[in-house]
């Protein structure tokens, strides 16, 4: 069995289509199709169903995916051990993170890591969505829930809080509610409910059972900016609000608590660049833990 064929199989399985895998591997479509056919012939099994929307794993393909990922993990481990511990940390690491944590915290700090390790390339993708580590959409993910499925390594980074805030200008013009019942009389800023990346981020009901946002934004930073501009009362991460002196807390409802987790695929464990970045993020959060609660 050719390892390159297995590598191409993994790319197609993760992309869900031959064309997407070909782009990621920088190969042409015909080459990828030919290598998959060669692998299927070697295994004497059909690994994919060709659909109009892409390529779907067959039951045999699902079973082989588990084996292929173990082979990949062994290959990664072998390369890491042969590379030795004395070499410079190098290569690319993609970090997927919620936009609040990614932009408001990580973006200002990760430059120190690339300054120390000149051969290390960091790709920070701070958007309000979830990332599939098994599909290699990210090497390291910051999540708001501990994953319960998959061969993943997860460690809790920190608890954080979210609370009600308004701009000083809004408070002076409209006053601030003292009870949850009074919130209904105010303009509210919120998120787009059907676009939340995780059930734990659908938290408006914990502040008010009748939270009816007139202005909804599918970005934590966007919501904070709207509140700062006086659009209304909104739910803002406390660590973001602390960097915005124009905001004042609203005591109508107490803050709520959530947590950030740092997660990567088990097969990435031997890679020095993954461990270096994971340790840097963990220590950066530990140094500034008081910022989050």
GUSE-156220 format. One record per residue: x, y, z of N, C-alpha, C in turn; residue number from 1. Coordinates in steps of 0.05 Angstrom, whole numbers, plus 5000, padded with zeros to 4 digits. Layout:
X;Y;Z;X;Y;Z;X;Y;Z;NUM
...
REM end
This chain:
5017;4976;5000;5000;5000;5000;5018;5025;5000;1
5011;5044;4983;5027;5069;4980;5017;5089;5000;2
5036;5100;5017;5028;5119;5037;5017;5145;5024;3
5028;5153;5001;5017;5176;4988;4988;5173;4981;4
4980;5148;4973;4952;5143;4967;4935;5146;4992;5
4945;5137;5015;4931;5139;5040;4928;5169;5048;6
4949;5184;5044;4949;5213;5049;4927;5227;5033;7
4926;5219;5007;4905;5231;4990;4877;5222;4998;8
4875;5197;5006;4849;5188;5016;4840;5205;5040;9
4858;5210;5059;4851;5226;5082;4842;5254;5074;10
4855;5266;5054;4848;5292;5045;4820;5293;5033;11
4813;5272;5017;4787;5271;5005;4765;5266;5026;12
4771;5249;5045;4752;5243;5067;4747;5268;5083;13
4767;5284;5088;4764;5308;5104;4751;5331;5089;14
4757;5333;5063;4745;5354;5047;4717;5347;5038;15
4710;5321;5036;4684;5313;5027;4681;5315;4997;16
4702;5320;4983;4701;5322;4953;4730;5320;4942;17
4731;5309;4918;4757;5306;4905;4769;5333;4898;18
4753;5351;4887;4763;5377;4879;4775;5393;4902;19
4761;5393;4925;4771;5408;4948;4797;5396;4958;20
4799;5369;4958;4823;5356;4966;4846;5362;4947;21
4840;5363;4921;4861;5369;4901;4872;5397;4906;22
4855;5416;4912;4864;5443;4917;4882;5444;4942;23
4873;5430;4962;4889;5430;4987;4916;5417;4984;24
4917;5396;4967;4942;5381;4963;4958;5393;4940;25
4947;5413;4926;4960;5425;4903;4966;5404;4882;26
4946;5387;4877;4947;5367;4855;4924;5372;4837;27
4925;5361;4813;4902;5364;4795;4881;5342;4802;28
4856;5348;4793;4833;5331;4800;4837;5303;4790;29
4848;5300;4766;4852;5274;4753;4872;5257;4769;30
4893;5269;4779;4913;5255;4795;4900;5244;4821;31
4885;5260;4834;4872;5252;4859;4853;5229;4854;32
4837;5231;4833;4818;5209;4825;4833;5183;4820;33
4855;5185;4805;4871;5162;4798;4883;5148;4822;34
4893;5165;4841;4905;5153;4865;4884;5140;4883;35
4861;5151;4885;4839;5139;4900;4831;5112;4888;36
4829;5112;4861;4823;5087;4847;4844;5066;4852;37
4869;5074;4853;4891;5055;4858;4889;5044;4886;38
4882;5061;4905;4880;5052;4933;4856;5032;4936;39
4834;5039;4923;4811;5021;4924;4817;4994;4912;40
4833;4994;4890;4841;4969;4877;4859;4953;4896;41
4878;4967;4909;4896;4953;4927;4881;4940;4951;42
4860;4954;4960;4845;4944;4983;4822;4926;4975;43
4816;4926;4948;4794;4911;4938;4768;4919;4952;44
4764;4945;4954;4741;4955;4967;4734;4983;4956;45
4709;4989;4956;4700;5016;4947;4700;5034;4972;46
4715;5056;4971;4718;5073;4994;4700;5097;4994;47
4692;5106;4970;4675;5130;4967;4651;5124;4949;48
4629;5138;4955;4607;5140;4936;4609;5167;4922;49
4609;5168;4896;4611;5193;4882;4583;5205;4880;50
4578;5228;4891;4553;5242;4891;4556;5268;4875;51
4533;5280;4868;4534;5306;4854;4546;5328;4872;52
4543;5324;4898;4552;5344;4917;4581;5339;4928;53
4592;5316;4920;4619;5309;4930;4623;5279;4932;54
4639;5272;4951;4646;5243;4955;4640;5236;4984;55
4625;5214;4987;4616;5205;5013;4629;5178;5020;56
4639;5175;5044;4651;5150;5052;4631;5127;5052;57
4639;5104;5042;4623;5080;5045;4629;5068;5072;58
4614;5047;5080;4621;5034;5106;4650;5024;5106;59
4659;5014;5084;4687;5005;5083;4706;5030;5085;60
4698;5052;5073;4714;5076;5076;4715;5087;5104;61
4692;5085;5118;4692;5093;5146;4711;5076;5163;62
4711;5050;5158;4729;5033;5173;4758;5039;5166;63
4763;5043;5141;4791;5049;5133;4800;5076;5143;64
4782;5095;5146;4789;5121;5156;4802;5119;5184;65
4791;5102;5201;4803;5098;5228;4831;5087;5226;66
4835;5068;5208;4862;5057;5204;4881;5077;5192;67
4871;5093;5173;4888;5113;5159;4896;5134;5179;68
4879;5142;5197;4886;5162;5217;4907;5152;5237;69
4905;5126;5243;4926;5114;5261;4953;5113;5246;70
4952;5107;5220;4976;5107;5204;4988;5135;5203;71
4971;5155;5200;4980;5183;5199;4992;5191;5226;72
4980;5183;5248;4991;5189;5274;5018;5177;5278;73
5021;5152;5269;5047;5138;5271;5068;5153;5254;74
5060;5162;5230;5079;5176;5213;5087;5202;5225;75
5068;5217;5237;5074;5242;5250;5094;5238;5273;76
5088;5217;5289;5106;5210;5312;5134;5204;5302;77
5136;5188;5281;5162;5180;5271;5178;5204;5261;78
5164;5222;5247;5178;5246;5236;5187;5264;5259;79
5169;5267;5280;5176;5284;5302;5200;5273;5317;80
5202;5247;5321;5224;5235;5336;5250;5236;5320;81
5248;5232;5294;5272;5233;5277;5282;5262;5275;82
5264;5281;5275;5272;5309;5272;5290;5318;5295;83
5286;5306;5318;5303;5312;5341;5293;5336;5357;84
5302;5338;5381;5293;5359;5399;5310;5385;5397;85
5332;5384;5383;5349;5408;5382;5342;5427;5360;86
5325;5418;5341;5318;5435;5318;5300;5458;5326;87
5301;5479;5310;5284;5502;5314;5255;5495;5310;88
5237;5506;5326;5208;5501;5322;5200;5515;5296;89
5188;5500;5278;5182;5510;5252;5156;5499;5241;90
5146;5510;5219;5121;5501;5207;5098;5519;5213;91
5075;5512;5202;5051;5528;5205;5032;5516;5225;92
5019;5532;5242;4999;5523;5261;4975;5541;5257;93
4952;5529;5251;4927;5545;5248;4911;5542;5273;94
4903;5565;5284;4888;5566;5309;4860;5576;5302;95
4840;5560;5308;4812;5568;5305;4801;5577;5332;96
4789;5601;5333;4780;5611;5359;4755;5628;5355;97
4738;5629;5376;4716;5648;5375;4727;5676;5370;98
4712;5693;5356;4723;5719;5349;4730;5737;5374;99
4714;5734;5395;4720;5750;5419;4747;5743;5430;100
4752;5718;5436;4777;5709;5447;4800;5712;5427;101
4794;5705;5402;4815;5706;5381;4825;5734;5376;102
4807;5753;5373;4815;5781;5366;4822;5796;5391;103
4805;5795;5411;4808;5812;5435;4831;5803;5453;104
4838;5777;5452;4860;5768;5469;4884;5757;5454;105
4880;5737;5437;4902;5723;5424;4917;5741;5404;106
4903;5756;5388;4916;5771;5366;4938;5790;5377;107
4934;5801;5400;4953;5820;5411;4977;5807;5424;108
4976;5780;5427;4997;5766;5442;5013;5746;5426;109
5002;5736;5405;5015;5715;5389;5040;5724;5375;110
5042;5750;5370;5066;5761;5357;5091;5756;5372;111
5089;5754;5399;5113;5749;5415;5123;5720;5409;112
5105;5702;5402;5113;5675;5396;5128;5673;5370;113
5118;5687;5349;5132;5686;5323;5157;5702;5324;114
5159;5721;5342;5184;5736;5346;5206;5718;5358;115
5198;5700;5376;5216;5682;5389;5224;5659;5370;116
5205;5649;5354;5210;5627;5336;5206;5637;5307;117
5227;5645;5294;5225;5658;5268;5215;5639;5246;118
5219;5613;5250;5210;5594;5230;5182;5584;5235;119
5169;5594;5255;5142;5586;5262;5122;5605;5249;120
5101;5594;5236;5081;5611;5223;5054;5606;5236;121
5042;5627;5246;5017;5625;5260;4994;5635;5242;122
4973;5619;5240;4949;5628;5225;4926;5628;5245;123
4917;5652;5251;4895;5656;5270;4869;5660;5255;124
4850;5643;5260;4824;5646;5246;4802;5651;5266;125
4799;5677;5273;4779;5684;5294;4752;5690;5282;126
4735;5670;5279;4708;5675;5268;4688;5660;5286;127
4663;5669;5285;4642;5657;5302;4632;5631;5290;128
4648;5610;5291;4641;5584;5280;4656;5562;5295;129
4649;5537;5291;4664;5515;5302;4683;5504;5281;130
4703;5490;5290;4724;5479;5272;4725;5449;5276;131
4728;5435;5253;4732;5406;5254;4761;5400;5254;132
4771;5389;5277;4799;5382;5279;4804;5356;5263;133
4785;5338;5262;4788;5313;5247;4791;5319;5217;134
4778;5340;5208;4780;5348;5179;4804;5367;5175;135
4819;5373;5196;4843;5390;5194;4836;5419;5185;136
4812;5428;5193;4805;5456;5188;4822;5474;5206;137
4831;5463;5228;4849;5478;5246;4867;5457;5260;138
4891;5466;5268;4909;5449;5283;4902;5450;5313;139
4896;5474;5323;4888;5478;5350;4862;5494;5350;140
4842;5486;5366;4817;5500;5368;4812;5509;5396;141
4802;5533;5399;4792;5543;5425;4762;5540;5424;142
4751;5524;5442;4722;5519;5442;4709;5528;5468;143
4683;5529;5468;4668;5538;5492;4655;5513;5505;144
4660;5490;5494;4650;5465;5507;4672;5444;5504;145
4674;5427;5524;4693;5405;5522;4683;5384;5503;146
4699;5377;5483;4690;5357;5464;4687;5330;5477;147
4666;5315;5468;4661;5289;5480;4665;5266;5460;148
4670;5273;5435;4674;5252;5415;4700;5257;5399;149
4711;5236;5388;4735;5239;5372;4760;5235;5388;150
4782;5231;5374;4809;5226;5386;4822;5254;5391;151
4812;5268;5411;4820;5295;5416;4833;5298;5444;152
4852;5316;5445;4864;5324;5471;4852;5351;5479;153
4841;5352;5502;4827;5377;5511;4836;5385;5539;154
4841;5411;5542;4848;5421;5568;4833;5447;5573;155
4823;5451;5597;4808;5475;5604;4828;5499;5606;156
4822;5520;5591;4839;5544;5593;4831;5562;5616;157
4806;5570;5616;4798;5590;5637;4767;5592;5636;158
4756;5599;5659;4728;5607;5660;4727;5637;5653;159
4705;5645;5641;4701;5673;5635;4672;5680;5640;160
4666;5706;5642;4639;5715;5647;4629;5733;5625;161
4602;5734;5623;4589;5753;5605;4568;5768;5621;162
4564;5793;5616;4545;5809;5631;4531;5829;5613;163
4512;5843;5625;4497;5864;5611;4513;5890;5613;164
4515;5903;5590;4529;5929;5589;4514;5948;5570;165
4519;5974;5575;4509;5995;5558;4531;6017;5556;166
4528;6034;5536;4547;6056;5535;4539;6078;5555;167
4558;6094;5563;4552;6116;5581;4532;6135;5569;168
4535;6140;5543;4516;6158;5529;4488;6147;5529;169
4485;6120;5524;4459;6108;5525;4447;6110;5553;170
4463;6105;5573;4454;6106;5601;4444;6134;5608;171
4459;6155;5600;4451;6182;5606;4425;6190;5593;172
4421;6180;5568;4398;6187;5553;4373;6171;5561;173
4377;6146;5567;4354;6128;5572;4351;6117;5600;174
4372;6121;5616;4372;6108;5642;4378;6079;5639;175
4381;6065;5662;4387;6036;5661;4366;6020;5676;176
4359;5997;5666;4339;5980;5681;4351;5969;5707;177
4334;5967;5727;4343;5956;5752;4333;5927;5756;178
4314;5919;5740;4304;5891;5742;4302;5880;5714;179
4300;5853;5713;4297;5840;5687;4272;5849;5672;180
4251;5853;5687;4226;5862;5675;4228;5889;5661;181
4246;5906;5671;4249;5932;5658;4266;5931;5632;182
4279;5909;5627;4295;5906;5603;4278;5909;5578;183
4253;5900;5579;4236;5900;5555;4231;5929;5545;184
4234;5949;5562;4230;5976;5554;4254;5989;5541;185
4276;5974;5538;4301;5984;5527;4307;5971;5500;186
4323;5985;5484;4334;5974;5460;4354;5953;5467;187
4353;5930;5454;4371;5908;5461;4388;5900;5437;188
4413;5894;5442;4432;5884;5422;4437;5855;5428;189
4437;5838;5408;4441;5809;5413;4454;5795;5389;190
4453;5769;5389;4465;5752;5369;4442;5741;5351;191
4450;5729;5329;4431;5715;5311;4428;5687;5320;192
4405;5680;5332;4403;5654;5346;4409;5630;5328;193
4401;5629;5303;4405;5605;5287;4434;5603;5276;194
4451;5622;5283;4479;5621;5274;4498;5617;5297;195
4489;5611;5321;4507;5606;5343;4522;5580;5338;196
4548;5580;5344;4565;5557;5338;4562;5534;5358;197
4550;5540;5382;4548;5520;5403;4524;5527;5420;198
4509;5506;5430;4486;5511;5447;4493;5528;5471;199
4517;5526;5482;4524;5541;5506;4526;5571;5500;200
4527;5578;5474;4528;5607;5467;4501;5619;5462;201
4480;5602;5464;4453;5612;5462;4443;5619;5490;202
4454;5641;5501;4451;5647;5530;4433;5670;5536;203
4420;5682;5517;4403;5706;5522;4381;5700;5542;204
4370;5675;5540;4349;5668;5559;4357;5667;5588;205
4383;5665;5593;4393;5665;5620;4393;5693;5632;206
4391;5713;5615;4389;5741;5625;4361;5750;5626;207
4345;5742;5607;4316;5749;5606;4301;5729;5590;208
4279;5719;5600;4263;5700;5584;4250;5712;5560;209
4250;5739;5559;4238;5753;5536;4258;5771;5522;210
4282;5761;5518;4303;5777;5505;4296;5779;5475;211
4289;5804;5467;4281;5809;5439;4299;5830;5428;212
4321;5822;5415;4340;5841;5405;4331;5854;5379;213
4331;5881;5379;4324;5895;5355;4347;5896;5336;214
4372;5892;5346;4396;5892;5330;4412;5867;5337;215
4414;5849;5318;4428;5823;5322;4452;5822;5304;216
4475;5813;5316;4500;5812;5301;4513;5785;5308;217
4522;5770;5287;4534;5744;5292;4563;5746;5297;218
4571;5763;5315;4599;5767;5323;4600;5780;5350;219
4615;5768;5368;4617;5779;5395;4629;5807;5395;220
4650;5811;5378;4662;5838;5377;4643;5857;5364;221
4627;5848;5344;4607;5866;5332;4587;5875;5352;222
4578;5857;5369;4558;5864;5390;4570;5885;5409;223
4595;5880;5417;4608;5899;5435;4610;5927;5423;224
4617;5928;5397;4620;5954;5383;4593;5968;5381;225
4572;5952;5376;4545;5964;5374;4537;5976;5400;226
4542;5961;5422;4535;5971;5449;4551;5996;5455;227
4577;5996;5448;4594;6019;5453;4584;6044;5437;228
4572;6039;5414;4562;6062;5398;4535;6071;5407;229
4523;6059;5427;4498;6068;5438;4474;6055;5426;230
4477;6032;5412;4454;6019;5399;4435;6007;5419;231
4444;6002;5443;4426;5991;5463;4441;5976;5484;232
4427;5960;5500;4439;5943;5521;4445;5916;5509;233
4469;5906;5514;4477;5880;5502;4492;5863;5522;234
4495;5838;5514;4510;5818;5530;4539;5818;5519;235
4558;5826;5536;4585;5830;5527;4604;5813;5545;236
4624;5801;5533;4645;5787;5548;4658;5807;5568;237
4660;5800;5593;4672;5818;5612;4700;5827;5605;238
4716;5808;5595;4744;5815;5589;4746;5834;5565;239
4725;5834;5548;4724;5854;5526;4714;5881;5537;240
4694;5880;5554;4682;5905;5565;4703;5920;5581;241
4722;5906;5594;4742;5919;5610;4761;5936;5593;242
4763;5930;5567;4780;5946;5549;4765;5969;5536;243
4739;5972;5543;4723;5993;5530;4713;6011;5552;244
4727;6033;5558;4719;6050;5580;4692;6064;5576;245
4681;6064;5551;4655;6076;5546;4632;6059;5557;246
4638;6034;5565;4616;6017;5574;4612;6017;5604;247
4587;6014;5612;4581;6012;5640;4564;5987;5645;248
4568;5973;5667;4552;5949;5672;4523;5955;5679;249
4506;5937;5672;4477;5939;5677;4470;5917;5698;250
4460;5925;5720;4456;5907;5743;4429;5892;5743;251
4414;5895;5721;4387;5883;5721;4389;5852;5723;252
4410;5840;5714;4414;5811;5716;4443;5805;5721;253
4449;5785;5737;4477;5779;5744;4492;5767;5720;254
4519;5769;5720;4534;5757;5698;4531;5726;5698;255
4537;5714;5675;4537;5685;5673;4565;5675;5667;256
4570;5650;5672;4597;5639;5669;4599;5618;5647;257
4620;5620;5632;4626;5600;5611;4655;5593;5613;258
4665;5575;5596;4694;5567;5597;4705;5564;5569;259
4731;5569;5566;4745;5564;5542;4762;5539;5545;260
4763;5522;5524;4779;5498;5524;4798;5499;5501;261
4822;5488;5505;4842;5486;5484;4842;5457;5475;262
4838;5453;5448;4835;5426;5438;4852;5421;5413;263
4864;5398;5411;4877;5390;5386;4874;5360;5382;264
4878;5351;5357;4875;5323;5351;4898;5307;5363;265
4891;5283;5373;4911;5267;5386;4936;5261;5369;266
4932;5259;5343;4954;5254;5325;4974;5277;5324;267
4966;5301;5332;4983;5324;5332;5001;5326;5357;268
4996;5309;5377;5010;5310;5402;5040;5310;5400;269
5052;5294;5382;5082;5293;5381;5095;5317;5369;270
5080;5334;5355;5092;5356;5340;5100;5379;5359;271
5125;5386;5358;5136;5408;5375;5122;5434;5370;272
5115;5440;5345;5102;5466;5340;5074;5467;5353;273
5060;5444;5353;5034;5444;5366;5037;5448;5396;274
5056;5433;5408;5060;5436;5437;5070;5464;5444;275
5087;5475;5428;5098;5502;5433;5075;5523;5434;276
5058;5521;5413;5036;5541;5412;5015;5536;5434;277
5009;5511;5439;4989;5505;5461;4999;5514;5488;278
5025;5510;5493;5036;5519;5519;5037;5549;5521;279
5043;5563;5499;5043;5592;5499;5016;5603;5505;280
4995;5593;5492;4968;5602;5497;4960;5597;5526;281
4966;5573;5536;4959;5566;5564;4972;5584;5584;282
4998;5590;5580;5012;5607;5598;5003;5636;5596;283
4996;5645;5572;4987;5673;5569;4961;5677;5583;284
4943;5657;5582;4917;5659;5596;4922;5657;5626;285
4940;5640;5635;4945;5637;5663;4956;5663;5675;286
4973;5677;5661;4985;5702;5671;4963;5723;5674;287
4942;5722;5658;4922;5743;5659;4894;5732;5666;288
4894;5711;5683;4869;5698;5690;4849;5717;5702;289
4858;5737;5717;4840;5756;5731;4824;5773;5711;290
4834;5775;5686;4820;5790;5666;4793;5778;5658;291
4791;5752;5662;4767;5738;5650;4743;5735;5669;292
4748;5739;5695;4725;5735;5714;4723;5759;5732;293
REM end
